[in-house]
Amino acid sequence: MTDQPQQRKQVGGGRRAIGDIAPKLAELTDDVLFDDVWNRGELAARDRSLITVAALVAGGDTDQLRFHLGHARDNGVSEAELIEAITHLAFYAGWPKAMTAIAVAKQAFAS
């Protein structure tokens, strides 16, 4: 365990979003991914958010990116930092993926 400051508990919304149609996937999302993995002390939630956004941009996963851009802001990542991360990823994940991600970010930040 590192000497990181106490951070807010990360909570998933799987049951709320998909619990009616995919209860097991919702359970795994809430109980394993968020309650366990996201709350491990070895990385701050802010760092996990940046890593997650980078992975979603690289994978072209725009639906999950919408959620995680907001989640990253809640975890202390600024819009400017997210835009810079997407710009940086253009050279590693591909220009089209970065252009798509920045369009998603523009919509997410406007709402």
Gaussian input, Z-matrix of N, CA and C with variables (Angstrom, degrees):
# hf/3-21g

backbone

0 1
 N
 C     1     B1
 C     2     B2     1     A1
 N     3     B3     2     A2     1     D1
 C     4     B4     3     A3     2     D2
 C     5     B5     4     A4     3     D3
 N     6     B6     5     A5     4     D4
 C     7     B7     6     A6     5     D5
 C     8     B8     7     A7     6     D6
 N     9     B9     8     A8     7     D7
 C    10    B10     9     A9     8     D8
 C    11    B11    10    A10     9     D9
 N    12    B12    11    A11    10    D10
 C    13    B13    12    A12    11    D11
 C    14    B14    13    A13    12    D12
 N    15    B15    14    A14    13    D13
 C    16    B16    15    A15    14    D14
 C    17    B17    16    A16    15    D15
 N    18    B18    17    A17    16    D16
 C    19    B19    18    A18    17    D17
 C    20    B20    19    A19    18    D18
 N    21    B21    20    A20    19    D19
 C    22    B22    21    A21    20    D20
 C    23    B23    22    A22    21    D21
 N    24    B24    23    A23    22    D22
 C    25    B25    24    A24    23    D23
 C    26    B26    25    A25    24    D24
 N    27    B27    26    A26    25    D25
 C    28    B28    27    A27    26    D26
 C    29    B29    28    A28    27    D27
 N    30    B30    29    A29    28    D28
 C    31    B31    30    A30    29    D29
 C    32    B32    31    A31    30    D30
 N    33    B33    32    A32    31    D31
 C    34    B34    33    A33    32    D32
 C    35    B35    34    A34    33    D33
 N    36    B36    35    A35    34    D34
 C    37    B37    36    A36    35    D35
 C    38    B38    37    A37    36    D36
 N    39    B39    38    A38    37    D37
 C    40    B40    39    A39    38    D38
 C    41    B41    40    A40    39    D39
 N    42    B42    41    A41    40    D40
 C    43    B43    42    A42    41    D41
 C    44    B44    43    A43    42    D42
 N    45    B45    44    A44    43    D43
 C    46    B46    45    A45    44    D44
 C    47    B47    46    A46    45    D45
 N    48    B48    47    A47    46    D46
 C    49    B49    48    A48    47    D47
 C    50    B50    49    A49    48    D48
 N    51    B51    50    A50    49    D49
 C    52    B52    51    A51    50    D50
 C    53    B53    52    A52    51    D51
 N    54    B54    53    A53    52    D52
 C    55    B55    54    A54    53    D53
 C    56    B56    55    A55    54    D54
 N    57    B57    56    A56    55    D55
 C    58    B58    57    A57    56    D56
 C    59    B59    58    A58    57    D57
 N    60    B60    59    A59    58    D58
 C    61    B61    60    A60    59    D59
 C    62    B62    61    A61    60    D60
 N    63    B63    62    A62    61    D61
 C    64    B64    63    A63    62    D62
 C    65    B65    64    A64    63    D63
 N    66    B66    65    A65    64    D64
 C    67    B67    66    A66    65    D65
 C    68    B68    67    A67    66    D66
 N    69    B69    68    A68    67    D67
 C    70    B70    69    A69    68    D68
 C    71    B71    70    A70    69    D69
 N    72    B72    71    A71    70    D70
 C    73    B73    72    A72    71    D71
 C    74    B74    73    A73    72    D72
 N    75    B75    74    A74    73    D73
 C    76    B76    75    A75    74    D74
 C    77    B77    76    A76    75    D75
 N    78    B78    77    A77    76    D76
 C    79    B79    78    A78    77    D77
 C    80    B80    79    A79    78    D78
 N    81    B81    80    A80    79    D79
 C    82    B82    81    A81    80    D80
 C    83    B83    82    A82    81    D81
 N    84    B84    83    A83    82    D82
 C    85    B85    84    A84    83    D83
 C    86    B86    85    A85    84    D84
 N    87    B87    86    A86    85    D85
 C    88    B88    87    A87    86    D86
 C    89    B89    88    A88    87    D87
 N    90    B90    89    A89    88    D88
 C    91    B91    90    A90    89    D89
 C    92    B92    91    A91    90    D90
 N    93    B93    92    A92    91    D91
 C    94    B94    93    A93    92    D92
 C    95    B95    94    A94    93    D93
 N    96    B96    95    A95    94    D94
 C    97    B97    96    A96    95    D95
 C    98    B98    97    A97    96    D96
 N    99    B99    98    A98    97    D97
 C   100   B100    99    A99    98    D98
 C   101   B101   100   A100    99    D99
 N   102   B102   101   A101   100   D100
 C   103   B103   102   A102   101   D101
 C   104   B104   103   A103   102   D102
 N   105   B105   104   A104   103   D103
 C   106   B106   105   A105   104   D104
 C   107   B107   106   A106   105   D105
 N   108   B108   107   A107   106   D106
 C   109   B109   108   A108   107   D107
 C   110   B110   109   A109   108   D108
 N   111   B111   110   A110   109   D109
 C   112   B112   111   A111   110   D110
 C   113   B113   112   A112   111   D111
 N   114   B114   113   A113   112   D112
 C   115   B115   114   A114   113   D113
 C   116   B116   115   A115   114   D114
 N   117   B117   116   A116   115   D115
 C   118   B118   117   A117   116   D116
 C   119   B119   118   A118   117   D117
 N   120   B120   119   A119   118   D118
 C   121   B121   120   A120   119   D119
 C   122   B122   121   A121   120   D120
 N   123   B123   122   A122   121   D121
 C   124   B124   123   A123   122   D122
 C   125   B125   124   A124   123   D123
 N   126   B126   125   A125   124   D124
 C   127   B127   126   A126   125   D125
 C   128   B128   127   A127   126   D126
 N   129   B129   128   A128   127   D127
 C   130   B130   129   A129   128   D128
 C   131   B131   130   A130   129   D129
 N   132   B132   131   A131   130   D130
 C   133   B133   132   A132   131   D131
 C   134   B134   133   A133   132   D132
 N   135   B135   134   A134   133   D133
 C   136   B136   135   A135   134   D134
 C   137   B137   136   A136   135   D135
 N   138   B138   137   A137   136   D136
 C   139   B139   138   A138   137   D137
 C   140   B140   139   A139   138   D138
 N   141   B141   140   A140   139   D139
 C   142   B142   141   A141   140   D140
 C   143   B143   142   A142   141   D141
 N   144   B144   143   A143   142   D142
 C   145   B145   144   A144   143   D143
 C   146   B146   145   A145   144   D144
 N   147   B147   146   A146   145   D145
 C   148   B148   147   A147   146   D146
 C   149   B149   148   A148   147   D147
 N   150   B150   149   A149   148   D148
 C   151   B151   150   A150   149   D149
 C   152   B152   151   A151   150   D150
 N   153   B153   152   A152   151   D151
 C   154   B154   153   A153   152   D152
 C   155   B155   154   A154   153   D153
 N   156   B156   155   A155   154   D154
 C   157   B157   156   A156   155   D155
 C   158   B158   157   A157   156   D156
 N   159   B159   158   A158   157   D157
 C   160   B160   159   A159   158   D158
 C   161   B161   160   A160   159   D159
 N   162   B162   161   A161   160   D160
 C   163   B163   162   A162   161   D161
 C   164   B164   163   A163   162   D162
 N   165   B165   164   A164   163   D163
 C   166   B166   165   A165   164   D164
 C   167   B167   166   A166   165   D165
 N   168   B168   167   A167   166   D166
 C   169   B169   168   A168   167   D167
 C   170   B170   169   A169   168   D168
 N   171   B171   170   A170   169   D169
 C   172   B172   171   A171   170   D170
 C   173   B173   172   A172   171   D171
 N   174   B174   173   A173   172   D172
 C   175   B175   174   A174   173   D173
 C   176   B176   175   A175   174   D174
 N   177   B177   176   A176   175   D175
 C   178   B178   177   A177   176   D176
 C   179   B179   178   A178   177   D177
 N   180   B180   179   A179   178   D178
 C   181   B181   180   A180   179   D179
 C   182   B182   181   A181   180   D180
 N   183   B183   182   A182   181   D181
 C   184   B184   183   A183   182   D182
 C   185   B185   184   A184   183   D183
 N   186   B186   185   A185   184   D184
 C   187   B187   186   A186   185   D185
 C   188   B188   187   A187   186   D186
 N   189   B189   188   A188   187   D187
 C   190   B190   189   A189   188   D188
 C   191   B191   190   A190   189   D189
 N   192   B192   191   A191   190   D190
 C   193   B193   192   A192   191   D191
 C   194   B194   193   A193   192   D192
 N   195   B195   194   A194   193   D193
 C   196   B196   195   A195   194   D194
 C   197   B197   196   A196   195   D195
 N   198   B198   197   A197   196   D196
 C   199   B199   198   A198   197   D197
 C   200   B200   199   A199   198   D198
 N   201   B201   200   A200   199   D199
 C   202   B202   201   A201   200   D200
 C   203   B203   202   A202   201   D201
 N   204   B204   203   A203   202   D202
 C   205   B205   204   A204   203   D203
 C   206   B206   205   A205   204   D204
 N   207   B207   206   A206   205   D205
 C   208   B208   207   A207   206   D206
 C   209   B209   208   A208   207   D207
 N   210   B210   209   A209   208   D208
 C   211   B211   210   A210   209   D209
 C   212   B212   211   A211   210   D210
 N   213   B213   212   A212   211   D211
 C   214   B214   213   A213   212   D212
 C   215   B215   214   A214   213   D213
 N   216   B216   215   A215   214   D214
 C   217   B217   216   A216   215   D215
 C   218   B218   217   A217   216   D216
 N   219   B219   218   A218   217   D217
 C   220   B220   219   A219   218   D218
 C   221   B221   220   A220   219   D219
 N   222   B222   221   A221   220   D220
 C   223   B223   222   A222   221   D221
 C   224   B224   223   A223   222   D222
 N   225   B225   224   A224   223   D223
 C   226   B226   225   A225   224   D224
 C   227   B227   226   A226   225   D225
 N   228   B228   227   A227   226   D226
 C   229   B229   228   A228   227   D227
 C   230   B230   229   A229   228   D228
 N   231   B231   230   A230   229   D229
 C   232   B232   231   A231   230   D230
 C   233   B233   232   A232   231   D231
 N   234   B234   233   A233   232   D232
 C   235   B235   234   A234   233   D233
 C   236   B236   235   A235   234   D234
 N   237   B237   236   A236   235   D235
 C   238   B238   237   A237   236   D236
 C   239   B239   238   A238   237   D237
 N   240   B240   239   A239   238   D238
 C   241   B241   240   A240   239   D239
 C   242   B242   241   A241   240   D240
 N   243   B243   242   A242   241   D241
 C   244   B244   243   A243   242   D242
 C   245   B245   244   A244   243   D243
 N   246   B246   245   A245   244   D244
 C   247   B247   246   A246   245   D245
 C   248   B248   247   A247   246   D246
 N   249   B249   248   A248   247   D247
 C   250   B250   249   A249   248   D248
 C   251   B251   250   A250   249   D249
 N   252   B252   251   A251   250   D250
 C   253   B253   252   A252   251   D251
 C   254   B254   253   A253   252   D252
 N   255   B255   254   A254   253   D253
 C   256   B256   255   A255   254   D254
 C   257   B257   256   A256   255   D255
 N   258   B258   257   A257   256   D256
 C   259   B259   258   A258   257   D257
 C   260   B260   259   A259   258   D258
 N   261   B261   260   A260   259   D259
 C   262   B262   261   A261   260   D260
 C   263   B263   262   A262   261   D261
 N   264   B264   263   A263   262   D262
 C   265   B265   264   A264   263   D263
 C   266   B266   265   A265   264   D264
 N   267   B267   266   A266   265   D265
 C   268   B268   267   A267   266   D266
 C   269   B269   268   A268   267   D267
 N   270   B270   269   A269   268   D268
 C   271   B271   270   A270   269   D269
 C   272   B272   271   A271   270   D270
 N   273   B273   272   A272   271   D271
 C   274   B274   273   A273   272   D272
 C   275   B275   274   A274   273   D273
 N   276   B276   275   A275   274   D274
 C   277   B277   276   A276   275   D275
 C   278   B278   277   A277   276   D276
 N   279   B279   278   A278   277   D277
 C   280   B280   279   A279   278   D278
 C   281   B281   280   A280   279   D279
 N   282   B282   281   A281   280   D280
 C   283   B283   282   A282   281   D281
 C   284   B284   283   A283   282   D282
 N   285   B285   284   A284   283   D283
 C   286   B286   285   A285   284   D284
 C   287   B287   286   A286   285   D285
 N   288   B288   287   A287   286   D286
 C   289   B289   288   A288   287   D287
 C   290   B290   289   A289   288   D288
 N   291   B291   290   A290   289   D289
 C   292   B292   291   A291   290   D290
 C   293   B293   292   A292   291   D291
 N   294   B294   293   A293   292   D292
 C   295   B295   294   A294   293   D293
 C   296   B296   295   A295   294   D294
 N   297   B297   296   A296   295   D295
 C   298   B298   297   A297   296   D296
 C   299   B299   298   A298   297   D297
 N   300   B300   299   A299   298   D298
 C   301   B301   300   A300   299   D299
 C   302   B302   301   A301   300   D300
 N   303   B303   302   A302   301   D301
 C   304   B304   303   A303   302   D302
 C   305   B305   304   A304   303   D303
 N   306   B306   305   A305   304   D304
 C   307   B307   306   A306   305   D305
 C   308   B308   307   A307   306   D306
 N   309   B309   308   A308   307   D307
 C   310   B310   309   A309   308   D308
 C   311   B311   310   A310   309   D309
 N   312   B312   311   A311   310   D310
 C   313   B313   312   A312   311   D311
 C   314   B314   313   A313   312   D312
 N   315   B315   314   A314   313   D313
 C   316   B316   315   A315   314   D314
 C   317   B317   316   A316   315   D315
 N   318   B318   317   A317   316   D316
 C   319   B319   318   A318   317   D317
 C   320   B320   319   A319   318   D318
 N   321   B321   320   A320   319   D319
 C   322   B322   321   A321   320   D320
 C   323   B323   322   A322   321   D321
 N   324   B324   323   A323   322   D322
 C   325   B325   324   A324   323   D323
 C   326   B326   325   A325   324   D324
 N   327   B327   326   A326   325   D325
 C   328   B328   327   A327   326   D326
 C   329   B329   328   A328   327   D327
 N   330   B330   329   A329   328   D328
 C   331   B331   330   A330   329   D329
 C   332   B332   331   A331   330   D330

   B1=1.4445
   B2=1.5254
   B3=1.3133
   B4=1.4544
   B5=1.5194
   B6=1.3166
   B7=1.4646
   B8=1.5207
   B9=1.3074
   B10=1.4568
   B11=1.5219
   B12=1.3374
   B13=1.4685
   B14=1.5198
   B15=1.3119
   B16=1.4671
   B17=1.5188
   B18=1.2979
   B19=1.4563
   B20=1.5152
   B21=1.3295
   B22=1.4519
   B23=1.5194
   B24=1.3118
   B25=1.4622
   B26=1.5271
   B27=1.3207
   B28=1.4549
   B29=1.5278
   B30=1.3189
   B31=1.4573
   B32=1.5193
   B33=1.3112
   B34=1.4631
   B35=1.5180
   B36=1.3083
   B37=1.4590
   B38=1.5089
   B39=1.3097
   B40=1.4576
   B41=1.5186
   B42=1.3075
   B43=1.4680
   B44=1.5274
   B45=1.3348
   B46=1.4585
   B47=1.5359
   B48=1.3267
   B49=1.4639
   B50=1.5232
   B51=1.3333
   B52=1.4717
   B53=1.5136
   B54=1.3276
   B55=1.4571
   B56=1.5130
   B57=1.3293
   B58=1.4655
   B59=1.5209
   B60=1.3250
   B61=1.4622
   B62=1.5306
   B63=1.3229
   B64=1.4669
   B65=1.5299
   B66=1.3264
   B67=1.4653
   B68=1.5288
   B69=1.3217
   B70=1.4699
   B71=1.5235
   B72=1.3312
   B73=1.4659
   B74=1.5304
   B75=1.3259
   B76=1.4613
   B77=1.5331
   B78=1.3312
   B79=1.4672
   B80=1.5275
   B81=1.3335
   B82=1.4610
   B83=1.5287
   B84=1.3236
   B85=1.4642
   B86=1.5217
   B87=1.3203
   B88=1.4595
   B89=1.5215
   B90=1.3329
   B91=1.4593
   B92=1.5207
   B93=1.3316
   B94=1.4648
   B95=1.5328
   B96=1.3349
   B97=1.4618
   B98=1.5276
   B99=1.3312
   B100=1.4663
   B101=1.5181
   B102=1.3180
   B103=1.4623
   B104=1.5199
   B105=1.3289
   B106=1.4586
   B107=1.5302
   B108=1.3339
   B109=1.4566
   B110=1.5299
   B111=1.3322
   B112=1.4657
   B113=1.5283
   B114=1.3136
   B115=1.4632
   B116=1.5245
   B117=1.3160
   B118=1.4658
   B119=1.5283
   B120=1.3031
   B121=1.4578
   B122=1.5134
   B123=1.3169
   B124=1.4683
   B125=1.5280
   B126=1.3255
   B127=1.4650
   B128=1.5230
   B129=1.3049
   B130=1.4629
   B131=1.5324
   B132=1.3178
   B133=1.4695
   B134=1.5252
   B135=1.3267
   B136=1.4649
   B137=1.5324
   B138=1.3307
   B139=1.4656
   B140=1.5258
   B141=1.3198
   B142=1.4662
   B143=1.5266
   B144=1.3296
   B145=1.4640
   B146=1.5215
   B147=1.3315
   B148=1.4669
   B149=1.5287
   B150=1.3197
   B151=1.4692
   B152=1.5206
   B153=1.3202
   B154=1.4634
   B155=1.5199
   B156=1.3278
   B157=1.4676
   B158=1.5231
   B159=1.3191
   B160=1.4673
   B161=1.5306
   B162=1.3240
   B163=1.4719
   B164=1.5240
   B165=1.3308
   B166=1.4614
   B167=1.5209
   B168=1.3266
   B169=1.4650
   B170=1.5241
   B171=1.3197
   B172=1.4666
   B173=1.5272
   B174=1.3248
   B175=1.4557
   B176=1.5209
   B177=1.3260
   B178=1.4641
   B179=1.5173
   B180=1.3158
   B181=1.4647
   B182=1.5260
   B183=1.3323
   B184=1.4639
   B185=1.5206
   B186=1.3153
   B187=1.4664
   B188=1.5210
   B189=1.3258
   B190=1.4572
   B191=1.5290
   B192=1.3421
   B193=1.4601
   B194=1.5204
   B195=1.3239
   B196=1.4669
   B197=1.5324
   B198=1.3203
   B199=1.4634
   B200=1.5268
   B201=1.3300
   B202=1.4640
   B203=1.5260
   B204=1.3303
   B205=1.4632
   B206=1.5279
   B207=1.3182
   B208=1.4671
   B209=1.5130
   B210=1.3144
   B211=1.4678
   B212=1.5300
   B213=1.3230
   B214=1.4675
   B215=1.5273
   B216=1.3223
   B217=1.4688
   B218=1.5233
   B219=1.3315
   B220=1.4705
   B221=1.5282
   B222=1.3282
   B223=1.4630
   B224=1.5217
   B225=1.3370
   B226=1.4546
   B227=1.5096
   B228=1.3204
   B229=1.4627
   B230=1.5263
   B231=1.3125
   B232=1.4666
   B233=1.5318
   B234=1.3232
   B235=1.4620
   B236=1.5227
   B237=1.3246
   B238=1.4734
   B239=1.5293
   B240=1.3214
   B241=1.4673
   B242=1.5265
   B243=1.3312
   B244=1.4638
   B245=1.5281
   B246=1.3237
   B247=1.4679
   B248=1.5270
   B249=1.3263
   B250=1.4633
   B251=1.5205
   B252=1.3204
   B253=1.4715
   B254=1.5286
   B255=1.3232
   B256=1.4675
   B257=1.5225
   B258=1.3354
   B259=1.4705
   B260=1.5223
   B261=1.3134
   B262=1.4689
   B263=1.5301
   B264=1.3287
   B265=1.4672
   B266=1.5206
   B267=1.3232
   B268=1.4703
   B269=1.5214
   B270=1.3186
   B271=1.4589
   B272=1.5268
   B273=1.3214
   B274=1.4577
   B275=1.5208
   B276=1.3234
   B277=1.4640
   B278=1.5222
   B279=1.3187
   B280=1.4545
   B281=1.5198
   B282=1.3183
   B283=1.4566
   B284=1.5243
   B285=1.3461
   B286=1.4717
   B287=1.5307
   B288=1.3174
   B289=1.4672
   B290=1.5246
   B291=1.3223
   B292=1.4587
   B293=1.5227
   B294=1.3187
   B295=1.4604
   B296=1.5259
   B297=1.3243
   B298=1.4601
   B299=1.5274
   B300=1.3260
   B301=1.4689
   B302=1.5193
   B303=1.3270
   B304=1.4592
   B305=1.5136
   B306=1.3343
   B307=1.4670
   B308=1.5265
   B309=1.3159
   B310=1.4674
   B311=1.5215
   B312=1.3453
   B313=1.4586
   B314=1.5338
   B315=1.3194
   B316=1.4687
   B317=1.5226
   B318=1.3245
   B319=1.4689
   B320=1.5250
   B321=1.3211
   B322=1.4738
   B323=1.5314
   B324=1.3136
   B325=1.4661
   B326=1.5268
   B327=1.3306
   B328=1.4606
   B329=1.5223
   B330=1.3313
   B331=1.4815
   B332=1.5096
   A1=108.51
   A2=117.22
   A3=121.15
   A4=110.23
   A5=115.65
   A6=120.92
   A7=110.68
   A8=117.23
   A9=121.29
   A10=109.23
   A11=116.41
   A12=118.41
   A13=110.43
   A14=115.60
   A15=120.94
   A16=109.35
   A17=117.07
   A18=120.99
   A19=109.09
   A20=115.02
   A21=118.31
   A22=109.48
   A23=115.98
   A24=122.20
   A25=109.55
   A26=115.66
   A27=121.75
   A28=108.31
   A29=116.31
   A30=122.09
   A31=108.86
   A32=116.38
   A33=121.16
   A34=111.89
   A35=115.53
   A36=121.56
   A37=111.96
   A38=116.75
   A39=121.12
   A40=113.75
   A41=116.97
   A42=119.79
   A43=110.91
   A44=115.56
   A45=120.05
   A46=110.71
   A47=117.09
   A48=121.03
   A49=113.49
   A50=117.48
   A51=119.69
   A52=113.83
   A53=117.49
   A54=121.13
   A55=114.26
   A56=116.72
   A57=119.77
   A58=112.87
   A59=117.43
   A60=119.93
   A61=113.05
   A62=117.07
   A63=121.10
   A64=109.29
   A65=116.69
   A66=119.38
   A67=114.32
   A68=118.66
   A69=120.09
   A70=110.56
   A71=117.54
   A72=120.41
   A73=110.08
   A74=117.05
   A75=121.28
   A76=110.72
   A77=115.94
   A78=120.89
   A79=110.71
   A80=117.69
   A81=121.09
   A82=111.15
   A83=116.35
   A84=120.87
   A85=110.61
   A86=116.41
   A87=120.67
   A88=113.10
   A89=116.81
   A90=120.93
   A91=114.20
   A92=117.54
   A93=119.73
   A94=110.30
   A95=116.43
   A96=119.20
   A97=111.87
   A98=117.22
   A99=118.25
   A100=112.23
   A101=119.17
   A102=120.12
   A103=112.36
   A104=117.81
   A105=120.43
   A106=111.32
   A107=117.88
   A108=121.11
   A109=112.54
   A110=117.39
   A111=119.95
   A112=112.47
   A113=119.15
   A114=121.76
   A115=113.76
   A116=117.13
   A117=119.30
   A118=109.21
   A119=117.00
   A120=121.77
   A121=116.51
   A122=117.71
   A123=119.63
   A124=113.56
   A125=117.71
   A126=122.45
   A127=108.29
   A128=116.07
   A129=120.45
   A130=108.78
   A131=116.08
   A132=121.22
   A133=110.51
   A134=117.55
   A135=122.11
   A136=110.26
   A137=116.31
   A138=121.17
   A139=110.79
   A140=116.65
   A141=120.18
   A142=110.41
   A143=116.31
   A144=119.60
   A145=111.47
   A146=118.02
   A147=120.16
   A148=111.29
   A149=116.27
   A150=120.30
   A151=110.45
   A152=116.31
   A153=121.17
   A154=110.84
   A155=117.16
   A156=120.24
   A157=110.04
   A158=117.47
   A159=120.46
   A160=111.43
   A161=116.51
   A162=119.85
   A163=111.25
   A164=116.70
   A165=120.02
   A166=111.75
   A167=117.37
   A168=120.66
   A169=109.28
   A170=116.91
   A171=121.49
   A172=112.04
   A173=115.99
   A174=119.92
   A175=113.87
   A176=116.82
   A177=119.99
   A178=113.17
   A179=116.97
   A180=122.42
   A181=110.98
   A182=115.75
   A183=120.90
   A184=114.09
   A185=119.17
   A186=119.43
   A187=111.08
   A188=117.11
   A189=120.07
   A190=110.75
   A191=117.28
   A192=120.57
   A193=111.17
   A194=117.44
   A195=120.66
   A196=110.38
   A197=115.82
   A198=120.24
   A199=111.02
   A200=116.47
   A201=119.99
   A202=113.45
   A203=118.45
   A204=119.30
   A205=109.64
   A206=116.75
   A207=120.68
   A208=111.57
   A209=115.90
   A210=120.72
   A211=109.88
   A212=116.08
   A213=120.33
   A214=110.70
   A215=117.14
   A216=119.72
   A217=109.88
   A218=116.89
   A219=120.42
   A220=111.48
   A221=116.69
   A222=121.73
   A223=112.73
   A224=117.35
   A225=120.51
   A226=116.92
   A227=118.48
   A228=121.00
   A229=107.37
   A230=117.07
   A231=120.12
   A232=110.55
   A233=115.32
   A234=120.15
   A235=109.99
   A236=117.37
   A237=120.56
   A238=110.86
   A239=117.37
   A240=120.44
   A241=111.21
   A242=116.84
   A243=120.07
   A244=110.98
   A245=117.11
   A246=121.03
   A247=109.89
   A248=116.54
   A249=120.01
   A250=111.68
   A251=116.86
   A252=120.17
   A253=110.66
   A254=116.91
   A255=120.57
   A256=110.32
   A257=116.86
   A258=120.91
   A259=110.19
   A260=117.34
   A261=122.11
   A262=110.48
   A263=115.85
   A264=120.47
   A265=112.88
   A266=118.34
   A267=120.09
   A268=110.67
   A269=117.19
   A270=121.42
   A271=113.29
   A272=117.54
   A273=121.28
   A274=112.84
   A275=116.90
   A276=121.04
   A277=111.97
   A278=116.52
   A279=120.67
   A280=111.92
   A281=114.00
   A282=120.94
   A283=112.64
   A284=119.04
   A285=118.80
   A286=113.07
   A287=117.32
   A288=119.81
   A289=110.94
   A290=117.58
   A291=120.58
   A292=110.69
   A293=117.71
   A294=120.44
   A295=110.60
   A296=116.96
   A297=120.82
   A298=110.20
   A299=116.38
   A300=120.78
   A301=111.76
   A302=117.85
   A303=119.16
   A304=110.39
   A305=117.43
   A306=120.48
   A307=110.20
   A308=117.17
   A309=121.47
   A310=109.91
   A311=116.88
   A312=120.87
   A313=110.84
   A314=116.44
   A315=119.70
   A316=110.61
   A317=116.27
   A318=120.38
   A319=110.69
   A320=116.63
   A321=120.65
   A322=110.86
   A323=117.38
   A324=120.67
   A325=111.12
   A326=117.50
   A327=120.78
   A328=111.77
   A329=116.33
   A330=118.98
   A331=112.48
   D1=135.92
   D2=179.93
   D3=-92.37
   D4=170.56
   D5=179.32
   D6=-89.74
   D7=54.93
   D8=179.97
   D9=-86.52
   D10=147.35
   D11=176.90
   D12=-64.49
   D13=155.17
   D14=177.93
   D15=-59.46
   D16=131.72
   D17=178.91
   D18=-118.98
   D19=160.39
   D20=-178.51
   D21=-67.78
   D22=146.18
   D23=179.98
   D24=-66.37
   D25=131.82
   D26=178.78
   D27=-84.28
   D28=131.37
   D29=-176.43
   D30=-126.89
   D31=134.26
   D32=178.58
   D33=-88.85
   D34=165.87
   D35=178.99
   D36=-122.83
   D37=25.91
   D38=-176.70
   D39=-61.00
   D40=-46.42
   D41=-178.89
   D42=-62.52
   D43=-39.86
   D44=179.68
   D45=-67.68
   D46=-41.84
   D47=-174.06
   D48=-79.72
   D49=-42.38
   D50=-171.85
   D51=-134.55
   D52=6.55
   D53=-176.02
   D54=-58.13
   D55=-29.68
   D56=-179.09
   D57=-72.06
   D58=-29.64
   D59=-176.31
   D60=-106.26
   D61=-30.91
   D62=-177.88
   D63=-136.92
   D64=72.00
   D65=-174.43
   D66=-60.02
   D67=-36.02
   D68=-179.24
   D69=-69.78
   D70=-43.43
   D71=177.64
   D72=-62.90
   D73=-38.82
   D74=177.08
   D75=-63.26
   D76=-43.34
   D77=178.54
   D78=-61.59
   D79=-46.58
   D80=179.45
   D81=-63.11
   D82=-39.81
   D83=178.40
   D84=-60.70
   D85=-49.21
   D86=-176.07
   D87=-74.91
   D88=-47.43
   D89=-170.28
   D90=-86.42
   D91=-32.59
   D92=-178.71
   D93=-99.20
   D94=-59.54
   D95=-174.91
   D96=-62.60
   D97=-54.64
   D98=-176.16
   D99=-83.97
   D100=-54.16
   D101=-174.02
   D102=-64.25
   D103=-36.14
   D104=-178.53
   D105=-96.47
   D106=-67.93
   D107=-171.30
   D108=-62.27
   D109=-50.14
   D110=-177.23
   D111=-65.25
   D112=-20.81
   D113=-176.85
   D114=-101.17
   D115=8.22
   D116=175.12
   D117=-67.65
   D118=143.76
   D119=-174.08
   D120=-81.11
   D121=-9.10
   D122=-174.77
   D123=-70.78
   D124=-22.89
   D125=174.38
   D126=-131.82
   D127=141.98
   D128=175.34
   D129=-71.29
   D130=153.74
   D131=178.24
   D132=-57.86
   D133=-35.62
   D134=177.92
   D135=-59.01
   D136=-46.05
   D137=179.41
   D138=-66.36
   D139=-42.38
   D140=177.68
   D141=-60.34
   D142=-38.80
   D143=178.77
   D144=-63.88
   D145=-44.77
   D146=178.69
   D147=-62.46
   D148=-42.06
   D149=178.31
   D150=-63.02
   D151=-43.46
   D152=-178.70
   D153=-64.77
   D154=-45.52
   D155=177.88
   D156=-59.77
   D157=-43.70
   D158=179.12
   D159=-60.55
   D160=-44.07
   D161=179.73
   D162=-64.46
   D163=-39.77
   D164=-179.53
   D165=-69.56
   D166=-38.24
   D167=175.21
   D168=-62.62
   D169=-48.06
   D170=-178.34
   D171=-61.76
   D172=-33.94
   D173=-179.52
   D174=-87.33
   D175=-8.79
   D176=-177.97
   D177=71.71
   D178=27.57
   D179=-175.43
   D180=-91.07
   D181=77.13
   D182=-170.56
   D183=-68.77
   D184=-34.30
   D185=-179.67
   D186=-63.52
   D187=-45.80
   D188=178.44
   D189=-72.00
   D190=-30.39
   D191=178.78
   D192=-61.03
   D193=-40.21
   D194=178.61
   D195=-53.97
   D196=-50.39
   D197=179.68
   D198=-62.17
   D199=-47.62
   D200=-171.37
   D201=-73.64
   D202=-21.22
   D203=172.22
   D204=-65.27
   D205=-43.98
   D206=176.81
   D207=-66.74
   D208=-40.34
   D209=179.07
   D210=-63.02
   D211=-40.12
   D212=178.75
   D213=-62.90
   D214=-41.91
   D215=177.05
   D216=-61.70
   D217=-42.44
   D218=177.40
   D219=-61.10
   D220=-28.25
   D221=-179.48
   D222=-92.62
   D223=11.72
   D224=172.45
   D225=96.71
   D226=6.71
   D227=176.76
   D228=-88.19
   D229=127.88
   D230=-177.98
   D231=-78.79
   D232=159.70
   D233=175.95
   D234=-59.94
   D235=-39.66
   D236=179.03
   D237=-61.68
   D238=-40.22
   D239=178.51
   D240=-67.14
   D241=-39.24
   D242=178.64
   D243=-65.71
   D244=-41.47
   D245=177.60
   D246=-63.48
   D247=-41.85
   D248=178.36
   D249=-64.46
   D250=-39.93
   D251=177.46
   D252=-61.90
   D253=-44.00
   D254=179.17
   D255=-64.10
   D256=-41.75
   D257=177.62
   D258=-60.75
   D259=-44.81
   D260=178.42
   D261=-60.94
   D262=-40.87
   D263=-178.06
   D264=-68.11
   D265=-18.94
   D266=177.83
   D267=-54.94
   D268=-33.35
   D269=-176.98
   D270=-87.08
   D271=-13.85
   D272=-178.29
   D273=-112.58
   D274=-33.10
   D275=-177.46
   D276=-102.61
   D277=-20.30
   D278=179.52
   D279=119.32
   D280=140.95
   D281=-177.53
   D282=-60.07
   D283=-47.89
   D284=-179.43
   D285=-60.03
   D286=-38.58
   D287=179.14
   D288=-66.33
   D289=-39.12
   D290=178.29
   D291=-68.05
   D292=-39.85
   D293=178.93
   D294=-64.72
   D295=-40.63
   D296=176.46
   D297=-64.67
   D298=-44.31
   D299=-179.35
   D300=-63.54
   D301=-37.78
   D302=-178.82
   D303=-70.67
   D304=-31.65
   D305=174.78
   D306=-65.99
   D307=-41.17
   D308=176.41
   D309=-62.86
   D310=-43.52
   D311=179.73
   D312=-63.11
   D313=-41.06
   D314=179.49
   D315=-59.06
   D316=-43.71
   D317=178.15
   D318=-67.21
   D319=-43.55
   D320=-177.42
   D321=-64.42
   D322=-39.71
   D323=-177.08
   D324=-75.16
   D325=-23.71
   D326=179.66
   D327=-76.51
   D328=-23.06
   D329=-177.08
   D330=-91.98

